[in-house]
Each structure stands twice: as structure tokens, then as C-alpha cells.
């Protein structure tokens, strides 16, 4: 019997989000036995699992996993922190090797990929989980309980503003390619769209006012809310007082004119996500699908411009970036 917890493999060990997964695996009493990334800047492994095998070639990593599967060591989970467009293939890799899978956001880029993965779960008798950590944020849970206690026909007005500045490197990386990242709405917004669906129900209408290389904005009507939203990676869109304070990120949600404060409480949400998954209560493919559908729809929708009711930040001037990939 294995007394050392579950065995994990990690794909995408050099990625930005990988340390949160490594921390969560260690804090839940488990171990990484093998990791893969084409980039070798993975010194972070020393802080968590220095004994883990590491590979920069997928073929050698694949061979290692096959050996683990055949020699009885056992592989319980594959955690995926790779670029968005590779998630689908890496999820299938984990399932084929008899492991359950934990995949970072966004689960996949297209809704039909979710349907196919649901079939693969059945075929391999394994599960795929995704990280939807905002559903675990204590203040957002309180907010959901408050909303759920109100009359079911209540229609709320919500404004969502999220600006997280990125430098020129972004446009030279896979994140700047909409075909690989899904664009701003998917790469930056997927957690917020999942949160909104979780809080306010099904999408009834969806209008996109702005969608460029560095920002997106629109109006979504849910069962119980009308939401004006704005997402940006351009520091020029930061409010003046935020820039003056030397800050590079701005997050604001107002519900019926009142701010919803949830700036704190993010530190351990990945660990809590892993705890739920290991207890059999993780977020499933079916739960993740509606936000994938919404983000994909935003990506494909015609942009109507500044018409109707829209987020005030949508009026901010646009600047073409020399390395950006045009959207539409």
C-alpha cells in the first residue's frame, strides 16, 4: 500500500501557474514523480519535488509514464499547466495512461472538445477536473448565498472590470495568438465568466462591443443579471489613481451599484481545489462547459461597437500593437 499519497505527473512545469499546482500537490500530501516542459527553467521544482524526473522532450516523458504504468508504481493524476491550445491533447494523454486529470483554466478552447472529453472519460473510466477557484472564494460564496436568498425573479445589474497589465513579451508568446490562447476573453476572462454563470444562471443574450488584441468588452444578460464587462491587459486602460499608486492590476465588481470586495483570499484556492478533487468533489467537465461555450461565443461574435448599453471603459482609445495578431 502506498503510504506517501497519490502519484502525480505535471505537464507545463515552467509555466506561470505551475508553482500553485506544485504547492497544492505537496500541501495535500502527494508527490510529483515526473514533470515535463520544453523549457528547462524549472528551478522551482527544487522547492517542492527535487526528486521528480524532469523531461524537456515529450517522447521521453511519454516513455517514463509508460514505464510507471507498467511497473506497478501507479500514476494517479496528471496535472496540466500547458498552453491553452494543448490542453485537449494533454488531457487525452492522461486518460490514455490510466490517470485522472486536473487541468488549469481554460479547460479547452472549444465547446465540442468538452463533449468529446466526456466520452473519453467513459471510455477510460477516469475523471477530468478543472480549476474554478473563484467558486471557492469565501466572499464569493457568501455573495452567492445572498443572491440565492433573494426572490428568484430578481434581476441584478453588475459591472465587472478587470485590468491586468502585460508587457510586450505577451504578444511574442503563445498568449498573444488568439488561436493558441483563445484571446483576452478566454485567457483572462474564463474564471469570471464561470463565476457569473455560477452566480446568475444561464446566458440569455450576449453582445460584444469591443474585442481587440489587448481588451474586450460587452454586455451579457443572464437569468438573474445584466452584466457589463471589461477585460484588458493594457496598462493605459488603468484608472489614473491606480497608475499613480504604481499598481499594475485593477479589479472591480459592482452589484446594483455597490462594490463587491474580494481582493484577498486567493492564496490557498488551488490547494482547496485539490482538496476537493481528492475528496471526489472537484469541478467536472459538465460544470466547466458553460463558460467554455460563452468564451468561444464571444471570440466568434461580430463586434457591434459602442452601441446600446456598454461598459464605460469600452470608450477608451485603441492603440494598435506592432506585434499583435489581428482579431477578425
C-alpha positions as CSV (number, residue, x, y, z in Angstrom):
1,X,0.0,0.0,0.0
2,X,1.2,3.5,-0.9
3,X,1.6,5.5,2.3
4,X,3.0,8.5,0.6
5,X,-0.1,9.8,-1.0
6,X,-1.0,9.9,-4.7
7,X,1.4,10.0,-7.6
8,X,1.2,12.9,-9.9
9,X,2.8,13.8,-13.3
10,X,2.9,17.5,-14.2
11,X,2.8,18.9,-17.8
12,X,3.9,22.5,-18.1
13,X,6.3,22.7,-15.2
14,X,7.9,26.0,-16.4
15,X,4.6,27.8,-16.7
16,X,3.4,30.8,-14.7
17,X,0.7,28.8,-12.9
18,X,2.7,25.6,-12.2
19,X,4.0,26.7,-8.8
20,X,0.4,26.9,-7.5
21,X,-0.2,23.3,-8.6
22,X,3.2,22.1,-7.1
23,X,2.3,23.8,-3.8
24,X,-1.2,22.2,-3.8
25,X,0.2,18.7,-4.6
26,X,2.7,19.0,-1.7
27,X,0.2,20.5,0.8
28,X,-2.3,17.8,0.1
29,X,0.3,15.1,1.0
30,X,1.1,13.9,-2.5
31,X,4.1,13.8,-4.8
32,X,5.1,14.6,-8.3
33,X,7.1,11.7,-9.8
34,X,7.6,13.1,-13.3
35,X,7.3,16.5,-15.0
36,X,7.6,17.8,-18.5
37,X,8.1,21.2,-20.2
38,X,10.0,22.1,-23.4
39,X,11.6,24.9,-21.4
40,X,14.1,23.9,-18.8
41,X,13.8,26.9,-16.4
42,X,12.2,24.8,-13.7
43,X,14.3,25.5,-10.7
44,X,11.0,25.9,-8.8
45,X,11.0,22.1,-8.7
46,X,13.7,22.2,-6.0
47,X,11.3,24.0,-3.7
48,X,8.7,21.2,-4.0
49,X,9.8,17.9,-5.6
50,X,13.6,17.9,-6.3
51,X,13.5,14.1,-6.8
52,X,10.9,14.2,-9.6
53,X,12.1,13.1,-13.0
54,X,12.1,16.0,-15.5
55,X,12.0,16.0,-19.3
56,X,12.1,18.6,-22.0
57,X,11.1,16.1,-24.7
58,X,7.6,14.8,-24.7
59,X,8.7,11.5,-26.2
60,X,11.0,10.8,-23.2
61,X,8.3,11.9,-20.8
62,X,5.8,9.6,-22.5
63,X,8.2,6.7,-22.1
64,X,8.7,7.4,-18.4
65,X,4.9,7.5,-17.9
66,X,4.5,4.2,-19.8
67,X,7.2,2.6,-17.5
68,X,5.4,3.9,-14.4
69,X,2.2,2.4,-15.7
70,X,3.7,-1.0,-16.5
71,X,6.0,-1.4,-13.4
72,X,3.2,-1.1,-10.9
73,X,4.3,2.2,-9.4
74,X,1.0,3.7,-10.4
75,X,0.1,7.1,-11.8
76,X,-3.0,8.6,-10.1
77,X,-3.2,12.1,-11.6
78,X,-1.8,14.2,-14.4
79,X,-1.9,17.9,-13.7
80,X,-1.9,20.2,-16.8
81,X,-0.4,23.7,-16.8
82,X,0.5,23.8,-20.5
83,X,-0.6,26.4,-23.1
84,X,-4.4,26.6,-23.6
85,X,-4.4,25.1,-27.1
86,X,-2.6,21.9,-25.9
87,X,-5.0,21.2,-23.0
88,X,-7.2,18.9,-25.0
89,X,-4.3,16.7,-26.2
90,X,-2.7,16.6,-22.8
91,X,-5.9,15.7,-21.1
92,X,-6.3,12.8,-23.5
93,X,-2.7,11.7,-22.8
94,X,-3.5,11.5,-19.1
95,X,-6.7,9.5,-19.6
96,X,-5.0,7.0,-22.0
97,X,-2.4,6.4,-19.3
98,X,-5.0,5.5,-16.7
99,X,-4.8,8.7,-14.7
100,X,-7.4,11.2,-13.6
101,X,-6.7,14.7,-14.9
102,X,-6.6,18.1,-13.3
103,X,-6.4,20.9,-15.9
104,X,-5.8,24.6,-15.4
105,X,-8.1,27.1,-17.0
106,X,-9.4,27.3,-19.6
107,X,-10.2,23.6,-19.8
108,X,-10.3,23.7,-23.6
109,X,-10.9,26.4,-26.3
110,X,-14.0,24.9,-28.0
111,X,-17.2,23.5,-26.6
112,X,-17.2,20.4,-28.8
113,X,-13.9,19.5,-27.2
114,X,-15.7,19.2,-23.9
115,X,-18.3,16.9,-25.4
116,X,-15.6,14.6,-26.8
117,X,-13.7,14.6,-23.5
118,X,-16.9,13.5,-21.7
119,X,-16.9,10.5,-24.0
120,X,-13.2,9.8,-23.2
121,X,-13.9,9.8,-19.5
122,X,-16.4,7.0,-20.0
123,X,-14.1,5.1,-22.4
124,X,-11.1,5.2,-19.9
125,X,-13.2,5.1,-16.7
126,X,-11.3,8.1,-15.4
127,X,-12.3,11.7,-14.5
128,X,-11.3,15.2,-15.7
129,X,-11.4,18.1,-13.3
130,X,-10.7,21.8,-13.8
131,X,-9.7,24.6,-11.6
132,X,-12.6,27.0,-11.0
133,X,-11.2,28.6,-7.9
134,X,-13.5,31.6,-7.7
135,X,-16.3,29.3,-6.8
136,X,-14.3,28.5,-3.6
137,X,-13.6,32.1,-2.6
138,X,-15.2,32.7,0.8
139,X,-16.6,36.1,-0.1
140,X,-18.0,35.0,-3.4
141,X,-19.6,32.0,-1.7
142,X,-21.2,34.5,0.7
143,X,-22.4,36.6,-2.2
144,X,-23.9,33.5,-3.9
145,X,-25.8,32.6,-0.7
146,X,-27.1,36.2,-0.6
147,X,-28.2,36.2,-4.2
148,X,-29.8,32.7,-3.8
149,X,-31.8,34.0,-0.8
150,X,-33.5,36.8,-2.9
151,X,-36.7,36.3,-4.9
152,X,-36.0,34.2,-8.0
153,X,-37.3,36.8,-10.4
154,X,-34.7,39.4,-9.1
155,X,-32.7,40.9,-12.0
156,X,-29.4,42.4,-10.8
157,X,-27.1,45.0,-12.5
158,X,-23.5,44.1,-12.3
159,X,-20.3,45.7,-13.7
160,X,-17.1,43.7,-14.0
161,X,-13.8,45.5,-14.6
162,X,-10.5,43.5,-14.7
163,X,-7.2,45.0,-15.9
164,X,-4.0,43.0,-15.5
165,X,-1.1,44.7,-17.3
166,X,1.1,42.7,-19.6
167,X,4.3,43.8,-21.4
168,X,5.5,43.4,-24.9
169,X,6.6,39.8,-24.2
170,X,2.9,38.8,-24.2
171,X,2.5,39.4,-27.9
172,X,5.5,37.3,-28.8
173,X,4.3,34.4,-26.7
174,X,1.5,31.9,-27.4
175,X,-0.7,34.0,-25.2
176,X,-0.7,36.8,-27.8
177,X,-2.0,34.4,-30.5
178,X,-5.8,34.0,-30.4
179,X,-5.6,30.6,-32.0
180,X,-3.5,29.3,-29.1
181,X,-4.8,31.3,-26.1
182,X,-8.4,32.0,-27.2
183,X,-7.8,35.7,-26.9
184,X,-8.4,38.1,-24.0
185,X,-11.9,36.8,-23.2
186,X,-10.8,33.2,-22.8
187,X,-7.3,33.6,-21.4
188,X,-8.1,36.4,-19.0
189,X,-11.8,36.1,-18.5
190,X,-12.7,32.4,-18.3
191,X,-12.8,32.4,-14.5
192,X,-15.0,35.5,-14.3
193,X,-17.4,34.1,-16.9
194,X,-17.7,30.8,-14.9
195,X,-18.3,32.9,-11.8
196,X,-21.1,34.9,-13.4
197,X,-22.8,31.7,-14.7
198,X,-22.5,30.2,-11.3
199,X,-23.9,33.3,-9.6
200,X,-26.6,34.3,-12.0
201,X,-27.7,31.3,-14.2
202,X,-27.9,30.7,-17.9
203,X,-26.8,33.1,-20.6
204,X,-29.8,34.7,-22.4
205,X,-28.1,37.2,-24.7
206,X,-24.5,38.2,-25.4
207,X,-23.3,41.4,-27.1
208,X,-19.6,42.2,-27.8
209,X,-18.8,45.9,-28.0
210,X,-15.0,45.7,-28.2
211,X,-12.6,42.8,-29.0
212,X,-9.0,43.6,-29.9
213,X,-5.6,42.2,-29.1
214,X,-5.4,43.9,-25.7
215,X,-9.0,44.3,-24.5
216,X,-12.6,43.1,-24.8
217,X,-15.9,44.4,-23.5
218,X,-19.6,43.5,-23.8
219,X,-23.0,43.1,-22.3
220,X,-24.3,39.7,-21.2
221,X,-27.7,39.0,-19.9
222,X,-28.1,36.1,-17.5
223,X,-31.2,34.6,-16.0
224,X,-30.8,36.9,-12.9
225,X,-28.4,39.7,-14.0
226,X,-27.4,42.1,-16.7
227,X,-23.6,42.3,-16.8
228,X,-21.4,45.0,-18.4
229,X,-17.9,43.7,-18.5
230,X,-14.4,45.0,-19.5
231,X,-11.2,43.0,-19.6
232,X,-7.8,44.4,-20.6
233,X,-4.0,43.7,-20.5
234,X,-3.1,47.2,-21.5
235,X,-1.8,49.4,-18.6
236,X,-3.0,52.5,-20.4
237,X,-6.6,51.4,-19.5
238,X,-5.9,51.6,-15.8
239,X,-7.7,54.3,-13.8
240,X,-5.5,57.3,-13.2
241,X,-5.3,56.8,-9.4
242,X,-4.3,53.2,-9.8
243,X,-1.4,54.2,-12.2
244,X,-0.4,57.0,-9.8
245,X,-0.2,54.5,-7.0
246,X,2.2,52.4,-9.1
247,X,-0.2,49.5,-9.3
248,X,-0.5,47.3,-12.5
249,X,-3.7,45.5,-11.7
250,X,-7.3,46.7,-11.2
251,X,-10.2,44.5,-10.3
252,X,-13.7,45.9,-9.5
253,X,-17.1,44.3,-9.4
254,X,-20.2,46.4,-8.5
255,X,-23.5,44.7,-7.9
256,X,-26.5,47.0,-8.0
257,X,-24.2,49.9,-7.6
258,X,-22.4,48.5,-4.5
259,X,-18.7,47.3,-4.7
260,X,-18.1,43.6,-4.1
261,X,-14.8,43.3,-2.3
262,X,-12.8,40.1,-2.9
263,X,-9.2,41.3,-3.4
264,X,-7.9,39.0,-0.6
265,X,-8.4,35.3,-0.1
266,X,-6.8,33.9,-3.3
267,X,-3.7,32.5,-1.6
268,X,-4.8,28.9,-1.0
269,X,-7.6,28.4,-3.6
270,X,-5.5,26.0,-5.7
271,X,-4.8,23.9,-2.6
272,X,-8.5,24.0,-1.7
273,X,-9.3,22.9,-5.3
274,X,-7.0,19.9,-4.9
275,X,-8.5,19.0,-1.6
276,X,-12.0,18.9,-3.1
277,X,-10.8,16.9,-6.1
278,X,-9.0,14.3,-3.9
279,X,-12.3,14.1,-1.9
280,X,-14.2,13.3,-5.1
281,X,-15.9,16.8,-5.2
282,X,-13.9,18.5,-7.9
283,X,-15.5,20.6,-10.7
284,X,-16.4,18.4,-13.6
285,X,-16.3,18.8,-17.4
286,X,-20.1,19.4,-17.3
287,X,-19.7,22.2,-14.8
288,X,-16.8,23.8,-16.8
289,X,-18.6,23.6,-20.2
290,X,-21.0,26.7,-20.0
291,X,-18.1,29.1,-19.5
292,X,-16.2,27.5,-22.4
293,X,-19.2,27.9,-24.6
294,X,-19.6,31.6,-23.6
295,X,-15.9,32.4,-24.1
296,X,-16.0,30.7,-27.5
297,X,-19.1,32.6,-28.5
298,X,-17.5,35.9,-27.5
299,X,-14.5,35.0,-29.6
300,X,-16.6,34.3,-32.7
301,X,-19.2,37.0,-32.4
302,X,-19.4,40.1,-34.6
303,X,-18.3,43.2,-32.7
304,X,-21.1,45.8,-32.7
305,X,-19.0,48.8,-31.4
306,X,-20.2,51.4,-29.0
307,X,-23.9,50.8,-29.4
308,X,-26.6,50.3,-26.7
309,X,-25.6,49.9,-23.1
310,X,-21.9,49.3,-22.7
311,X,-19.1,49.4,-20.1
312,X,-17.7,53.0,-19.8
313,X,-14.2,51.7,-20.3
314,X,-15.1,50.4,-23.7
315,X,-14.7,54.1,-24.9
316,X,-11.0,54.2,-24.1
317,X,-8.9,54.8,-27.2
318,X,-7.4,51.8,-29.0
319,X,-3.7,51.6,-30.0
320,X,-2.5,49.0,-32.5
321,X,0.4,47.0,-31.2
322,X,3.1,46.1,-33.7
323,X,3.3,42.5,-32.6
324,X,-0.4,41.8,-32.1
325,X,-2.4,39.3,-34.1
326,X,-5.5,41.0,-35.5
327,X,-8.8,39.7,-34.3
328,X,-11.4,39.4,-37.0
